[in-house]
Amino acid sequence: MRGDAMRGLAVFISDIRNCKSREAELRRINKELTNIRQRFRADKTLDGYQKKKYVCKLLFIFLLGHDIDFGYMEAVNLLSSNKYTEKQIGYLFISVIMNSSTDMKQLIIQNIRNDLQSRNPIFINLALQCVANIGDREMAIAFTNDIPRLLISGDTLDAVKQSAALCLLKLHRTSSDSLQLNTEWTARIIHLLNDQHLGVATAAVSLIDALVKRNPDEYRGCVNLAVSRLSRIVTSSYTDFQDYTYYFVPAPWLCVKLLRLLQNYPPPEDPSTRSRLNECLDTILNKAQEPLKSKKVQHSNARNAVLFEAINLIIHMDCESSLLVRACNQLGQFLQNRETNLRYLALESMCLLAASEFSHEAVKKHQETVINALKSERDVSVRQRAVDLLYAMCDRSNAQDLVQEMLTYLETADYTIREEMVLKIAILSEKYAVDYKWYLDVMLKLIRIAGDFVSEEVWYRVIQVVVNRNDVQSYAAKIAFEALQAPACHENMVKVAGYILGEYGNLIALDPRSTPMIQFDLLHSKYHLCSPTTRCLILSTYMKFINLFPEIKHHIQEILRHDTNYRSSDVEIQQRATEYLRLSEISNPSVLATILEIMPPYPEKQSPLLVRLKQKKPLTEADNNNSESQPKTSINTDDRPKLTETAMHLNQQSQQEQHQNGLLVSLDTPESNGDHEESTSKHLSASKKFLFKNSDIIFENELIQVGIKGESTKNTMRIELYYGNKTSSHLTHFASDISTTGELQSELQINMEPLKSTIDPKAQIKQMGTIKCIKDFYDFPMMNISFLYNNMLQKIDLAFPLYLNKFIEKAEMDSNNFFLRWRNLDKPNQECQKIFPAKFPMVYDDCRQKLEDFGWSSLVGIDVNAENFCGAGIINTASQPIGCLYRFEPNKQAKMYRLTIRASKDDVASRLAELLEDQF
């Protein structure tokens, strides 16, 4: 579109560019908008050229950041033009400016359908591009049949087929639930992989790859055709694909897409197909050894792109040892390549190869090269991949060497990777420890070197290992005592030494260099340098010393009496000092020995360090499948050392703070492998907990956690919804909707704020809204959540746990008023009585608390039987307030309850009784 074709547009753009200030630009734009509006209103005989010119000006003004509130009909009228340039501008305007809320959507859809049914391929392509650009649910529903017909029709031109495939791909990514493809078209869509036009085949393989992720069984037939097509490309010369050869590499994009498509399925079962695929992969590896045909970087990039995708497929298949070893050798050559990106990709792929039993030994041959990369590589991301590979290739034969190399590098490692390195060193030293004395040496050296980067899980695990192994407890006490003698001793080292000496200090007390008094003085010399959490642990150690070493009891009591402890500003320290001092004064030695006896062994479970590492690196890392497997059981917080009550108290305190800021406090829990539907049903049944709470988790699966907070005032409930991403990937195109249907539409009014479309890994977003109760309701609103996880659509539909009792306001009254109102509510539909067995222990306070949490008051002195409960409440609705009275009678001998409810509106009492009958 040249400027001289629309002179007025060119002049207007020139005027805008020549404006000297923002004010001058606004004046010029407002003048033009006024002129265009007048022309649209006054001149009904505008021809296509003039409409096109003015619509172009409006589009330009919109792109400058100004709102456009007219000209839509003129743009739609351009769609019916038979001139390409006019139709093009119309589609461009619609694609850029119009959104899903536009009233003229049906008119636009009809014009698009007319162009799709025309014989002009240019018009068809314009229509397909517009559908793809808008790509909303309405477009997917409207053209769910038209576009696939274009794609599989034998009369359709190749360029149109290509556009149709890409358009379907866009609709599938944005509105896959609305795009319902006929299963009769499956075979014909798959057959497009054999299309003679490589552009059509390339677009088709992208579409099929997306459809396979949604329904792999339906498109399983694509495997044979993909292998066949790949074979023809790989075994041919680049001269056979002149139009699709990129720097001497035939159809590299199609090759990469085909290799990626095959990774959605296990290795082919048909021997001939499998053999043909292996030949393709072998040929790709052979071509990687050939000299470069060009020195230009584009040639090597294209060739390496195909090679790395082929290696990914080899790793995915994990069944051909020769291919795995060859792939490993090829990657080993890249480790010393001058190109940083190649070194990075080679290390990353070798991490995956190290997990295979066929190629693990081949990966270990490159150990020295990887260690040199760790020491000399300039790029921190490459060094991080080198650490990952050393961790993945580690086994019993090289564990000590690799751990020592990683410890040496840790002293100079970048801060961004230190915490991860600490976890990996800790895991490897425990997993492959033949001598646990070596393990303790490594861990104490690790704590000394890393310091602040040693997480609580690391030193907790050291304590667990020492407590569980009697043969190293004496040695642990000895080296912990020696570590405390260092002039600069990190606080984590003080924690470990304090715990170990408190439990096993008596094992080294006979040594004149570590007598009880020397141990106490050395530990107390670190006391004032530590945080309150660590001081609490040290105070517990002092109490253990009183049991182990009675001769220093009075020294410890003096410390406990000191104002810095006995009157500490820290409540936890003050409480411990007070309680420990009193305990030491009133208890005899036998009682103290019982209270402060040595810790029993911890249950043998999977190391929590593995869980922590998977949270940080969910990639393939490294359960080291080639090595000895460990039992995979859940980690319990009871595994923590018992002397760290304060640490656990602070952890609970931080969780309480998280509850204040948002409900989702478990985003770092390991992702489960449970079935998605089972997870949904579980939370649908458990969501009734919200009946008595104002905050709760209403849904959780392996990907996402949904929490709610609510606060009611009269007939309005303000809610906050929290959506937490439990994965290590972004959740994109996130949408959530709470909808009402049928009678519920007239009973509830729900307004929710807009929501961010992306949730970062291990993060949460908040959505606020209000729910107004118009009149009493029975059904639940429906909550629909959708998002993309790894480009796969996830949908969650659940009943939103909103109950009528959320709008109850407590009512207070005396005995006379209560029974007067009770007698007035005597109509049949105003009363409901339920008699049911007790499901839980019949505790008076628990019953009272549940009734009050339900929303009712608990009136004292109403019933002659003090064990019975009576109360009242008002259900606030916009149409009318509804008075409610209840009487709750426990029968402990029969273990039964009788609940009687009366309400001023028919059928409300029965609804409330249904909510409560299974809760006691």
Secondary structure, 3 states (H helix, E strand, C coil): CCHHHCHHHHHHHHHHHHCCCHHHHHHHHHHHHHHHHHHHHHCCCCCHHHHHHHHHHHHHHHHCCCCCCCCHHHHHHHCCCCCHHHHHHHHHHHHHHCCCCCCCHHHHHHHHHHHHCCCCHHHHHHHHHHHHHHCCHHHHHHCCCHHHHHHHCCCCCHHHHHHHHHHHHHHHHHHCCCCCCCHHHHHHHHHHHHCCCHHHHHHHHHHHHHHHHHCCCCCCCHHHHHHHHHHHHHCCCHHHHHHHEECCEECHHHHHHHHHHHCCCCCCCCHHHHHHHHHHHHHHHHHHHCCCCCCCHHHHHHHHHHHHHHHHHHHHHCCCHHHHHHHHHHHHHHCCCCCHHHHHHHHHHHHHHCCCCCCHHHHHCCHHHHHHHHHHCCCHHHHHHHHHHHHHHCCCCCHHHHHHHHHHHHCCCCHHHHHHHHHHHHHHHHHCCCCHHHHHHHHHHHHHHHHHHCCHHHHHHHHHHHHHCHHHHHHHHHHHHHHHCCCCCCHHHHHHHHHHHHHHHHHHCCCHHHCHHHHHHHHHCCHHHCCHHHHHHHHHHHHHHHHHCHHHHHHHHHHHHCHHHHCCCCHHHHHHHHHHHHHHHHCCHHHHHHHCCCCCCCCCCCCHHHHHHHHHCCCCCCCCCCCCCCCCCCCCHHHCCCCCHHHHHHHHHHHHHHHHHCCCCCCCCCCCCCCHHHHHHHHHHHHHHHHCCCEEEEEECCCEEEEEEEEEECCEEEEEEEEEECCCCCEEEEEEEEECCCCHHHHEEEEECCCCCCECCCCEEEEEEEEEECCCCCCCCEEEEEEEECCEEEEEEEECCCCHHHHEEECCCCHHHHHHHHHHCCCHHHEEEEEEECCCCCCHHHHHHHHHHHCCCCECCCCCCCCCEEEEEEECCCCCCEEEEEEEEEECCCCEEEEEEEECCCCHHHHHHHHHCCCC
